[in-house]
Amino acid sequence: MTFPRRRLRWAAAASSLLLLTGCSGGPSSGPEADAASTASMPTPPAGLEKYYSQTLDWTSCSTSFECAEVEVPLDYQHPDRDSIKLSVVKLDARGTSKGTLLVNPGGPGASGVDLVMNAGTQMFSADLRKGYDLLGFDPRGVSRSAPVTCQTDAERDEARTEDPDPTTDAGLAELKELSEQFADACAAKTGKELGFIDTVSSAKDLDILRAVNGDARLNYLGFSYGTKLGATYAQLYPKNIGHMVLDGAMDPSLDNEEVTLGQAAAFEKAITAYLEDCLRRQNCPFDGDVDQARDQLHQLFASIEQYPLTAQDGREVGITDFVSGFLVAFYENAYWPTLTDALNAAISGDPTQMLALADMSAGREEDGSYTGNADSAFIAINCLDYPVDTSLAGQRQDAKELEQASPTIGKYLAYGGFACQDWKFKPTGTPAPVSAPGAAPIVIIGTTGDPATPYAWSQALNKQLESSVLLTFHGEGHTAYGRSNECIGNAVDEYFLDSTVPEDGLQC
């Protein structure tokens, strides 16, 4: 995903809202037999037998949930050396289980354990939970699984108030210094594990998770970055796929700069949609037409840059937190009224509601503690996955293109490449298309108004994968399953439960 220059983090809140709107099209007949239930268990890769054959020690960790740890090699090139443990949580099927369904909420850096424990019974349908054991996992480097550790909670608070302007010499020097300090801290506090949290290694972990849960084929539902993880798995183990849904797809062929540019344009489109909606309502803080409203929004951002506001708890709200709070509302358009209220309050001098949105994005609790490590893991994983142009000339060219793609937020996404300039481990990933020859049918879902994973990326991944079909949700917000409509929900459930592959091109 993106490397915003001030470490803004995009986070989608899980929502139980189900919009009951219509859809067009219908399912096509898929295989009647569940391939995963009739397939033989694949032979473990050489040297990994002990990991594939381990028995999990499940213990009750909360009402209805069981937790365990899964051992995986730190370095798949040398599996006989060090190992790490992945944290997993399971919600048993309410009926006869068809197997295990692994879920990943994205990020990179988001916790699958938290997703299942906090939103599993709301986000995933009763029918799906009746048929599958739901398994959430924290990928390597994330939350409870050999986590990337960089800053204390107090240091995270302080980092959110740092607003260097890289268009000035002084601001550029400050940004570089902060990035170097952050990289040094991550290396010192995390250790050698920091060099092995790339997506390819995580995809190999998925195959171990499949095997130790007794499944001959992987059943997987990934959102956002979770689609990149799933697509990587499909490329590595195409014959090991049972059912796979990739919701809010990333395009694995894009480099970091192309990803950031695509997001900038998609967020600008979403901002336009929000302003059009806002102007139709009596409490909108803007007036005139959409272009005039956008200009007023730009003026508000410029004011916050010059004169940070103070929230009711005494915390200073500068442009970093303000833009973070502003953008998180675009992951779920049900938050648009909340965003309008926050903007009205900020224009009146009170940024408390916008800070609350920024805190939600950052995972900050009311007591000042932070849950998880999404900010740090996000940067660490991406610095391994993408070769990033960290030259000043390259960063300035990117900044120019980003501001053209998004006059509203492009400047806040620029100069993010410096986050990897002093990283202690060289990138191991190379962007490339995936095809997964011989894989079972894979379902891709794209949302037309998705700001974080633009719809064009779902179309691109559908063209790359040999066995995929594309479902389209016409709406705003990030991803679709669990927050869109019955058309998407029923198509996904029938695919997992009955092996009915949706019609390619289904419109919902």
N, C-alpha and C positions, 0 to 999 in steps of 0.2 A: 504494500500500500504506500501511502505517502510519507515523506519525512518533512513535516512542517518545520519551519526554521526555529520556532519557539516551542517545539515539542507539544503542539496541540495534539490531542488524541481523539480519534473518532471512536465512539462507542455507541452501539445501538442497545437501547433498553428493551428487554423482553416484554412483549405485550400480549395480553390475553384477549385483546379486542378482535372480534371476528366481524368483518364487514359483509353483510349478506347482500351482495350484488350479483347480477347475472353474469353468465359467460356464454360463449358460443363454441361450437365444435363438440366433439365427443370422443370417447376412448376407442382405440383400435384393439383388436383381439391380440393378446399376448399369449405366451406359453401357459398352458393350463397347469402344468406341474411346476412346483417350486424347485428351481435348479439347485438352490442351496441345500435343500433337504435331501436330495438324491445324490449329490456329488460326494466323491471320496475326499478325505482330508489330504491337502497338498503335502508333499514332502518338504520338511524344513530345509532352508538353505544350509549348505555345508558350514560347519563351525558354529551354528546357532541352535543346535539341537537342545541344549540345556535351557535356553530361553523359551523355546516353543513348547517344551514339555513340562514347564513348571506348573505347580498346583497353587491356585490362589487361596489365601486365607481370608475369607469373607467374614467381616464382623459388623454387627449392627452399629450404625453411626448416627442414626436419627430415625424417627418414626417412618416406617416404610422403606428406608434406605439401608443398603449394605455398602461398606467401603473395603477397599483392598489396595495393595501396592503391587505393581508389576515390574519385574526386573528386566531391563534392556541394556544392551551394550552401549557404553558411552561413544565409542568409535567403532563403526561397523567394519572398518578396514582391519581392526584389531580386536575382535570380540572377546578374545581370551584375556584381555587386560581389564580395565576398569568398567564398572557398570553403574547405572543410576536407577532410581525407582520412580515410576509414574504413578500418580494418584488417580484412582478410578472410583466411581460410585455407580451403583446399580439400583434401578427401580424395577422390581420383578413384574413380569406380565400379569395382568389380572385374570387372564384366561390361560388356555394352552399355548405355550410359547412356541413361536415359529423360529426362534433364535434370538440373537442379540443385535440390537440396532445401536451403532455407535453414532454419537452426535458431536459436532464441533461448532461453536458459535462464532468463530472468526477471530479477528484482530489484525495481525497475529498478536497474541498475548491474552486473549479472553479465556476464561476458565470454563471448561465443559462440566466440571464437577459442580460449580456454582449454578450453571444453566439448569442442570437436571434437578438439583436440590431446591433451587429457588423458583423455577418456572416450569419444571417438567410436567406437572399435572395441568398447567394452563396452556402451555404453548403447543403441546403435542396432543392430538385428539384422543378421546377415550377409546375409540376403536383401535387406533395404532398401539396404544398402551396395553390394550387387551391382548394383542397378538404378539408383542415383542417385549423382551427385557430391554429397558432403556439404559444405555451405558454412557455416562459422561466421563471424560478424561481430561486431565490437564496435560497438554503436550509438554515435551521436554523444554525446560527454561521458563515455564509458566506456573505461577502461583505455588502449588504444593509439589511440583515435579522438578527437582533440581533447579529451583528458581534463579533467574537473573536477579542479582541484588546490587543496587547502585547507590541509593540514597535513603536516608532516614525520612520519617514522616515530616519532620521539621524542615529538612532540606528540600523535600518535594514542595512544601508550601512556599519556600523561598524561591525555588526555581520558577514557580508560576507568576511571580512578580517581576521577573527579569524580562525586560522588553527592549533588547538592543535593536537599533535600526541599522541593518547592514548596508544601507545605501550611503552611509557616512563612514569615513575612515575609522572613527572612534567606535562606532557601533559594530563595524565589521571585526575589528580587533577584539572587542568584548565577546562577540558571538563565537569567534574561534577559540578564545580562552575558555569560555564556558563549555564548549564541545569537548575540548581536550581534557578538562577537569572531569567531565562526565565519563568519558571513555576510560580514563585512569581509574576512577572509582569503581566502575563496573568490573574491570579486569582484576583489581585488587580484592574486591569483596566476593566475586563470583568464582574466580579461579579458572582452571583449564576447561571446565564445563562450558564456558562461554563460547568456545570454538566449535561446539558440536550441537548447536540447537537449530540447525538449518532445516528447511522443509523436507529435503530428501531423507534425512535421518528420521524425522517425525513420521514420514510416510512408511518407512520400514518398521517403525514402532507399531503402526496400525496393523501390520500383518501379524506381529506377535500378539497384539490385543485380540485379533480375530481368533488366533489359534488357541490361546489359553482360555478363551470363553467357549471353546468347543464347537466353533462354527467352521464348516468346510469352505464357506464363501463369506465375504465381507458384506454386511448390510450397513449402509452409511448414509447419514444426512448431514451435509455440511453447508454452513451459511458463510457468505462473504469470503474472507481468507480461507475458511474451511473448504471452499470449492477448489482453491489452488492446492490445498493439501490432498483433497480427494482426487483431483486430476493427476497429481503427481503419483499417487498410489496406483491409479488406473494405468498409467504409463509403465510403472515398474512391475505390476502384477495383474495384467489384464484378464488372465484366466481365473483369478481368485475373486472376482466380483460377483456378488449375488444380486443385490439391489443397491443402486447408488443414486441419490438425488443431490444436485449441486444448485443451491438457491442463492441468487445474487452473484453470478459467476465472475471470477477474474479471468483475464486473458493471459495465460502463462507465457505467451510469446512477447509480451511487452516488457521493455526495460523500465527502470525506475522513473526516468524522466517522462516517458510516455504514460505511465500509470498516473503520475501526479497531474500531468496536463489533462488527461481524460477526466479525472475527478474534479479539477477546477471548473471545466466546462459544464459538467453535470450538476455541480452545486449551483452554478450561476443560473442554470435552467430551473432548478428547484426554487431558488430565491425568487425568480420571476413568477413562478406558480404561486408561491406564498404571497407575494405582493399583490397579485391579481385577486387572490382570495381576501386578503386583508382589506383592500380598498372597497370591497363590497359590504364591509361590516362597520357598524357605527363607532366602535371603539378603536379603529385603526389609528396608530400614531402618525400616519402619513396621509398626504392628500394629493390631489391632482391625478395624472395618469401614472402608469407603471414607471416610465422613465423618470418622472419627477419624484416619485416615491423612492426610487433607487438612489437618486441624487441626495435625498434627505437622509437615507440610510448611510451613505458614504460620509456625509457631514457629521453624523453621529459618531461613526468610527473614528474620524479624524479628531473629533473633540476628545474622545476617550484616550487617544494616543497622547494628546497634549496635556490633558487634565484628568488623570485617573480619579475614579469616584471611591467613596468609602461606604462599605456595607454596614448594616445595622450591628454586626458583631465586631466592627472596628477593622475588618480586613480591607486592604486596598484592592480595588478591582481595576487593573490596567487592561490594555488591549488584548493580551494573551488570554486571560480568563473570559473577557467579554466575548471575543470571537469564538472561543471554545463553547461557551454556553449558548451562543447564537446558533452554532452549527449543529449541536447535538439534537436540537429540535427537528432537524430535517430528516433524521433517521426514522421518525414515526410522525406522520402528519397529524395524528391525534394530539400532538404537542403544540400545534400551531397556535391555538388560543392561549396556551401558557406562554409561548414566546411573545405574543402580542402584549399580554399583561406585563411581562418583564421589560419589554421595550418602552412601554408607557411609563413604567416606574423609573426606569433609567433616565429617560428624558426629563423627568421631574427631579432627578438628582439622587435616586435611590437604586443602586445596582444589586440589591439583596437577592431578588428573584433570579437575575441573570447569573449571579454567583452560585446559586443553588443548582442551576442547570450545569454550570461548569464543574461543580463538585460531583454531580451525578456522573458526568463524563469521566472525571478523574478517579472516581471511586473513593472519594473522601467522605468519611462519616462525620456526624455532628460533633463528635468529641475530638476531631482533628486527626484521627487515625485513617489510614488508607487500607482498603481491601485489595488484595492481589498485587501484581507488579506489572500491569499491562503496559504502562508507559515505557518501562525499561525493556521488557521483553519485545515490545513492538520494534524498537530501534535495533536491539541486538539481533533479532531474527532477520530483519530486512538487510542489515549490514552484511550478513552472510549470504543472503539469497540474491542480492543484486550488486553487480559491479557498478559503483556510483562515480560519476564524474565530479570530483571534488575540487577541480581547478576553479580559480576565481572567474576566469573567462567563461567557463561552462556554466557556473552558477548564475552569472549575470545574464547570460543568454536565456537560461531557463526562467529567470525572473521576468524578463521581458515577455516571453511567450505566455507565462502564467497570468500576467496582468492583462494581456490581450484576451485570453480565454475566459477570465473572470475578473472584470473590473472591480467587483465587490470584495472578493477574498483572495484573489490571486497573489497579491503581495504578501499575504500572511502564510502562504504555502511555499514561498521562495526561500532559497538558500538553505534548504534542508539537507543538501548533500554534505554539508560540513559536519553533520552528526557522525559520519563514517570516516572523516578525514584522518582521525587519530585512533581509529579502532584498532585493537591489538591483534585481531585475527582477520586474515584476508578473506574476501568473499569466495565461496565455493560453488554458488549457484550460477547458472547461465540461462537467461530467458530463452525459451524455445517452445514451439507449438507441440502439442501432444496429440497422439492418434489412438493409442490403446487398442491395437489390432486384436481382434478375437474376443473383446470384452462383451459381456452381456449388456443388454440395453441400459443406457445411462440417461437419466432425466435431468435436464437443465431448466431452471426457472429464471426468467428475466423480468424485471419490473421496469416499465417504460419511464417512470419518473425517479428511478433510483439515483441518488446523488453520490453514493460512495462506490458502487459498482455499476457503472453506466450500462444501460441495456445493450449497447453495441458489443460489450465484452461477452455477454451471454450468447449473442449471435455468433461472435467469432469462435468461442469455444465449441459451439454446436457444429460449426464447419470443420473444426479440427478433429474432433472425436468421431471415429468411424461408426459407432453404434448409438449415438445420442439422438434424443428428440428434444425439442424446445417448446416449453410452455411459456406463454406471455401473460403477465398480469398488467392490465392497464390501470395504473394508479401511481400515487406518490409514496415516498418512503423507501426504506432499505429492506430488501428481501420480501418474501411473500408468504411462505407457509407459516401459519399460526397468527397472521395479522392481516390477511387480505380478504378472501371470500371462499364460499363453499366450492366453487369451481376448482380452485387450486387445491384446497384441502381434500376434496373427494378424489381428485386425480392422483395425488400423492399417496393417500391411504390405500386406494385400490391397487396401485402399483406395488406397494410393499406387502399388502395382505393377500392379494389375489394374483400377483404377477401380471396384472393387466397393464400393458405399456400404453401410456397416453398417446393420442394422435399427435404426430409431429406438426407443430404449428398451431396447437390449441390456443385459442384466445379467451382470456378470462377477465 
